[in-house]
Amino acid sequence: MATSVLVVDDSALMRRALKGMLTEAGDFVVHTARNGVDALEQLERVHPDVVTLDVNMPEMDGLTCLSKIMERRPVPVVMVSSLTEHNALVTLEALQLGAVDYVPKPGGTVSLNIDEVSAELVSKVRGAAQAKMKRAGTLRARIRAAAPPPPPAGEAGPVDLVLIGSSTGGPHLLSELLPQLPGTLAAPVVVAQHIPASFTAPLARRLDDTCALRVHEVDRIMTMSRGNIYVGRGGADVVVARRTDGLIVKPAPAAAEYRWHPSVDRMVASASRYVDPKRLVCVLLTGMGDDGATEMAMVHKGGGRTIAEAEETAVVWGMPGELARRGGATEVLPAYEIAGRLADWVR
């Protein structure tokens, strides 16, 4: 069955180009809208499976349109935007509001070489069609209303490090989950979120404004300590090592053997070399593919504790689902119970 897509862009050239790329893929029915107002009208008429959304548009911009989509009729949205500094900030805000992915325009707002991202556009729209969307504010409300999860089986030993991996749908989930972690959390946290380099500094700043823990972008070698969250820089990998003064985290050039970056598998593998798996806690959140599943399953096998986000809350149950299928999850929990479990384990 063909996937229905609504392409929203104020440029007729861009609408024609994006529609052509999707139509040529053979499994999409494509509709177009010229701005946010037009998009909201068509949303009720054509009921698309996926929306691609430009950022800068007259009458109603992409961010305003996205917020109204998430309130009225949540549908997977892929932002299509040039990654200028301003648009990177807006696109990050869109991801935190609930957009599931983005495609960069390689040549600016009206991109004459937009065909360069044809394969990426088709892949991300197909992936977005698998996403499960919920109304704005639903997850936050459930996190706040959630009763403490039942006590875990067995005694919880000391924890040296918490590792979190996420991809599609991750920025929104991280913005809801990380602020729920207590400032007294007894171990540092490292996050590998698949995201471009221009997004991670503003993501870390936004999280730092809302979290009880301090949040940093890993843009250099940093000595880790409790009370801090370290977000791996986009477009590179994030690795853990040890020096005489303790554990450190640092950026590393993206390794070709890993498909996604920052690589969750590489982060966990590096930590496992310097920290006893029994003193690690790993969390695998929403995302396509299987990044993180192999190494987190090894941590679980070595006696460490691992959490896979449950299918009921994951935007895409690829990465956490693979960890669960491999028997590598100590617990499979809905997103609204994960912060409570971490607070219980890491104290």
N, C-alpha and C positions, 0 to 999 in steps of 0.2 A: 504493500500500500504506500502510495506517495506521501511524502511529508509536505505539509502546507507551510509556506514561509512568507512572512510579511517583511519586505525590505523597506526601511524607512530612511530616506536621505533627501535633503533639499536640492541636491544637484541631479538634474535629469540625466547627465552623463554617468554619474555614479549609480543611479538606480538601474539604468540600462546595463551597465557593466556587471553589477552584482547579480541582477536577474539572469543575465546571459551565462555567467559562470555556474550558477546553481541549476539552471535549466539544462545546460549541457551535461551535467552529472547524471541526468536521466531519472532521478528518483525524487524530484521536488516539483511541487506546484507553487509558483511564485506570484505573489501579489505585491504591489508597491504603494507607498504613501510618501507624500512630499514633505511632511513635517509631523510634529507630535500631535497636533489637533486632528489632522487627517488620519493618523495612525490609530488614535483612540476610537474614532468613528468606525474605521474598518475592522478593528479588533472584535467588535460586537457583530459585525456582518459576516466576516470570512472565517472567524475562529481559527487562527493559525496555530500550528504546533510549535513554531519558533518565530521570534522576531529578531531581525538584525536592525540595530539602531545607531544612527549617527549621533554625535555629541552636539555639534553646533548647527542649529536650525532656527529659522525665524518662527514667530508666533508661539511656538512651544519647543524648548530645547530638549535634548535627549534625556537629561537627568530628571527634569520635571515629568516628562512622559513616562520614564521608567518607574518613578515613584507612584504614579497613578495606575500604571499597569499592575504593579505589585499589590496595590490596595484593592483594585476593582476585580481583576481577573488575572491572577498570576499565570504567566506563561514564560518558558525559557527565553531569555534575551541574550543575544551576543552583540556586544558593542563593537562598532566598526568606526575607528577613529585614528587620526594622525596622532603620533605620540610626541607632540610638542610637550614642553614642561607643563603648560596649563592643561592640555588635554589629558596628559598622564594622570594628573591629580583628579580631574573630573572622572576619568575612566576608572580609577581606583575607587572613587566614591561610589560609582555605579556598581562595581563588584561588591562593595560592602553593603549596598542597598539590596543586592540580590541578583544582579546580572550574573549569568553562569560563566561567561567567557568573553574574550575580546579578540578582534582581528585588527592589526595595525594597518593603516593606509600608508604604503611605503613612500608616497610622494606628496604628502600634505593633504589638506582638506579635500581638494579636487585632484585626485591622484590619476595621472595619465598612465601610470604603470601599475594600476591596481591588479592587473592579471598576474602579477608576481605572487600574489597571495591566494590564487585560485584554489590550490590544493588545501591550504590551511583553512580557508573559508568553508569549503565543502566538508572537511573533516570535523570542524568545530560545530557547524550547524547540525551535522548528523549526531554528534555527541550530545549537543544540547537537547535534541529531540528525545533523548533518553532521560533527561532530568526530571525530577519530581519537585514541583514548586508548591510553596505554601504562602499564605497571605502575610504581608508585612507585619512584623511584630509577634508572630505566632511563636517562634522559637524562643525569643527573649522572655515572653510571658511564661512559657512552659519551664524554662530554666528557673525563673524566680519562684514559680509555684511548686516546683518539684520537691517532694519529700526526700529526705536523705536516702540514698540507695541502701538496700539491705547490707549488713556487714559482710565483707568478703570472707570466703572460707580460709582458715589457716591464719597463722600469725604473719603480720606484715613486718618485714625486716627494714633496716635503714635504706634510704635511697640516696644515691649520689647525683643522679641526673635524670631529667625527664626529657624525652624526645618526642616531638609531634610532627607528623607529616600530613600534608593536605594538597589538594589540587583543585579541580573544577568545583566551584561553590565554596572553596576554602576561605577567601577573604571575608565573606559575609559570616560564615560560621565562627571564624577566629574572633571577629569583632563582637560576637555575642558570648562566646565561651571564655576567652581569656580574662575579660573583666570580672568573671565570677570566681577566679582563683584568689585565695586569700593572700594578703601580704606576708603572712607568716609561713608560706610554703617553704619546706625545709631543704629544697634542692633547686638549682638553676634549671631553666627550661630552654631548650633549643628547638626552633621551628624551621622546617623546610617546607615552604609553600611555593609551588610552581608558579613563577611570576617573572615578568621582565625586570631588568635592573632599575629602570626609572621608577618603578612602583614601590620598591622596598623601603626606601628612606621615608617617604610620606606615610606608608603603612605603619612603620614602627612609631612615627611621631603620633599618629592618630591613636594607636593602641596605648601608647604611653600616657596620653591624656585621660584614658578611661580605665586603665588597669591599676590595681593596688600594687602590683609589681612594676619595677622599672623595665622599660622595653627599649632595646637597642638594635640597630641594623648592624650586622657583622660585616663591616667594611675594612677591618684590620684585625690583627691578632688581639684577642681580648682574654684576660684572665677571668674565669667564671666564678660567680659567687651566688649564694642563695639570695632570694629577693629580686632576681633579675630574669628577664626573658630575652633571648638572643635570636633575632630573625635573620636567617640566611639571606645574603644578597642575591637578588634575581640575576639570571643569566650566568651564574657561577655555581659552584658547589660549596657546601658548608661542612667542615670537618672538625672533629674533636681530637685533641692530643693532650699530652701531659708534660708539664715542666716541674722543676723542683718546687715551685710555689703553688702548684695545683693544676687543675684541669684548665685547658684553654680551648677557645673556639676561634676558627679563622676561615677566611674565604679561600677557595682554591679554584684554579681554572676548571671550567666544565670538562669533565672526563668523557671522552668519546664513547666509552663502553656503556655509559648510562644514557637512556633516551630522554629523560626529563631532568630539568634543573631548576632550583637546587635539588639534587638527587636525594630522596629519602633513604634509599638503600645505602648510598655511600656515607651519609651522615651516621646511620646506625652502625654500619660496619666499622667506621673509624672509632666510634665511641666504644664498641665492643672490644677493641684492642687494648683499651686503657682502663676500662671499668668492668668489674666482675658483672656478668649479666644479672646475677641475683640482686645487684644494687642499681639496676636500670628499670625505668618505667617507660614504656613506649605506647604512643597513641597514633592510630591510623584513621584519618578522617576522610571525608568525601573526595572522590576523584576518579577519573577514568584510568584504566590500565591496572598495573599491579605494582607500581613503585612502592617500596617499603615492605611488601609482603614477605619477600625472601628473607631479609635480614631480621625483621621483627619476629618471624617464626623461629629463627635461630636463637634469638634472645629468649623466647618462650621455652624452647627446648633446653636452654642452659639454666633455667630456673628463674628467669626474669618475668616481670608482670607486664602484660600487654592488653590494650583495649582496642577493639575494632568498633567503629561507629555502626550502629544498627541500620538495617535497610530502611526502616520506617522513617528515619530522619535524614539520611544521606541524600543529597541532591543527585549524586551518581554513586551507586554502590559497587564501584569497580575495585579500587584499592582496598578498602576495608573488607569488602566481600571476599576478596582473594585471600586475605589473612585468615578470615573465619573459615573458609573452605579448606585451607591447609591445616586446620587444627592449631593455628598459631596464636589464637586469642585467648587470654585468660578469661576475659569477659567481653561480651558483645552488648554494648549499651547504646540507648538512644542519646542523641547529643545533649539533651537537657539533664542527663544524669552523670555526664563525664566529669565535669568540674567537681562535683561532690565526691566522686570516687577518687580523683586525684588528691583532693584535700584530705581524704581519709588515709590514703596510702602514704602520702609524702608529708610526714609530720615528725 
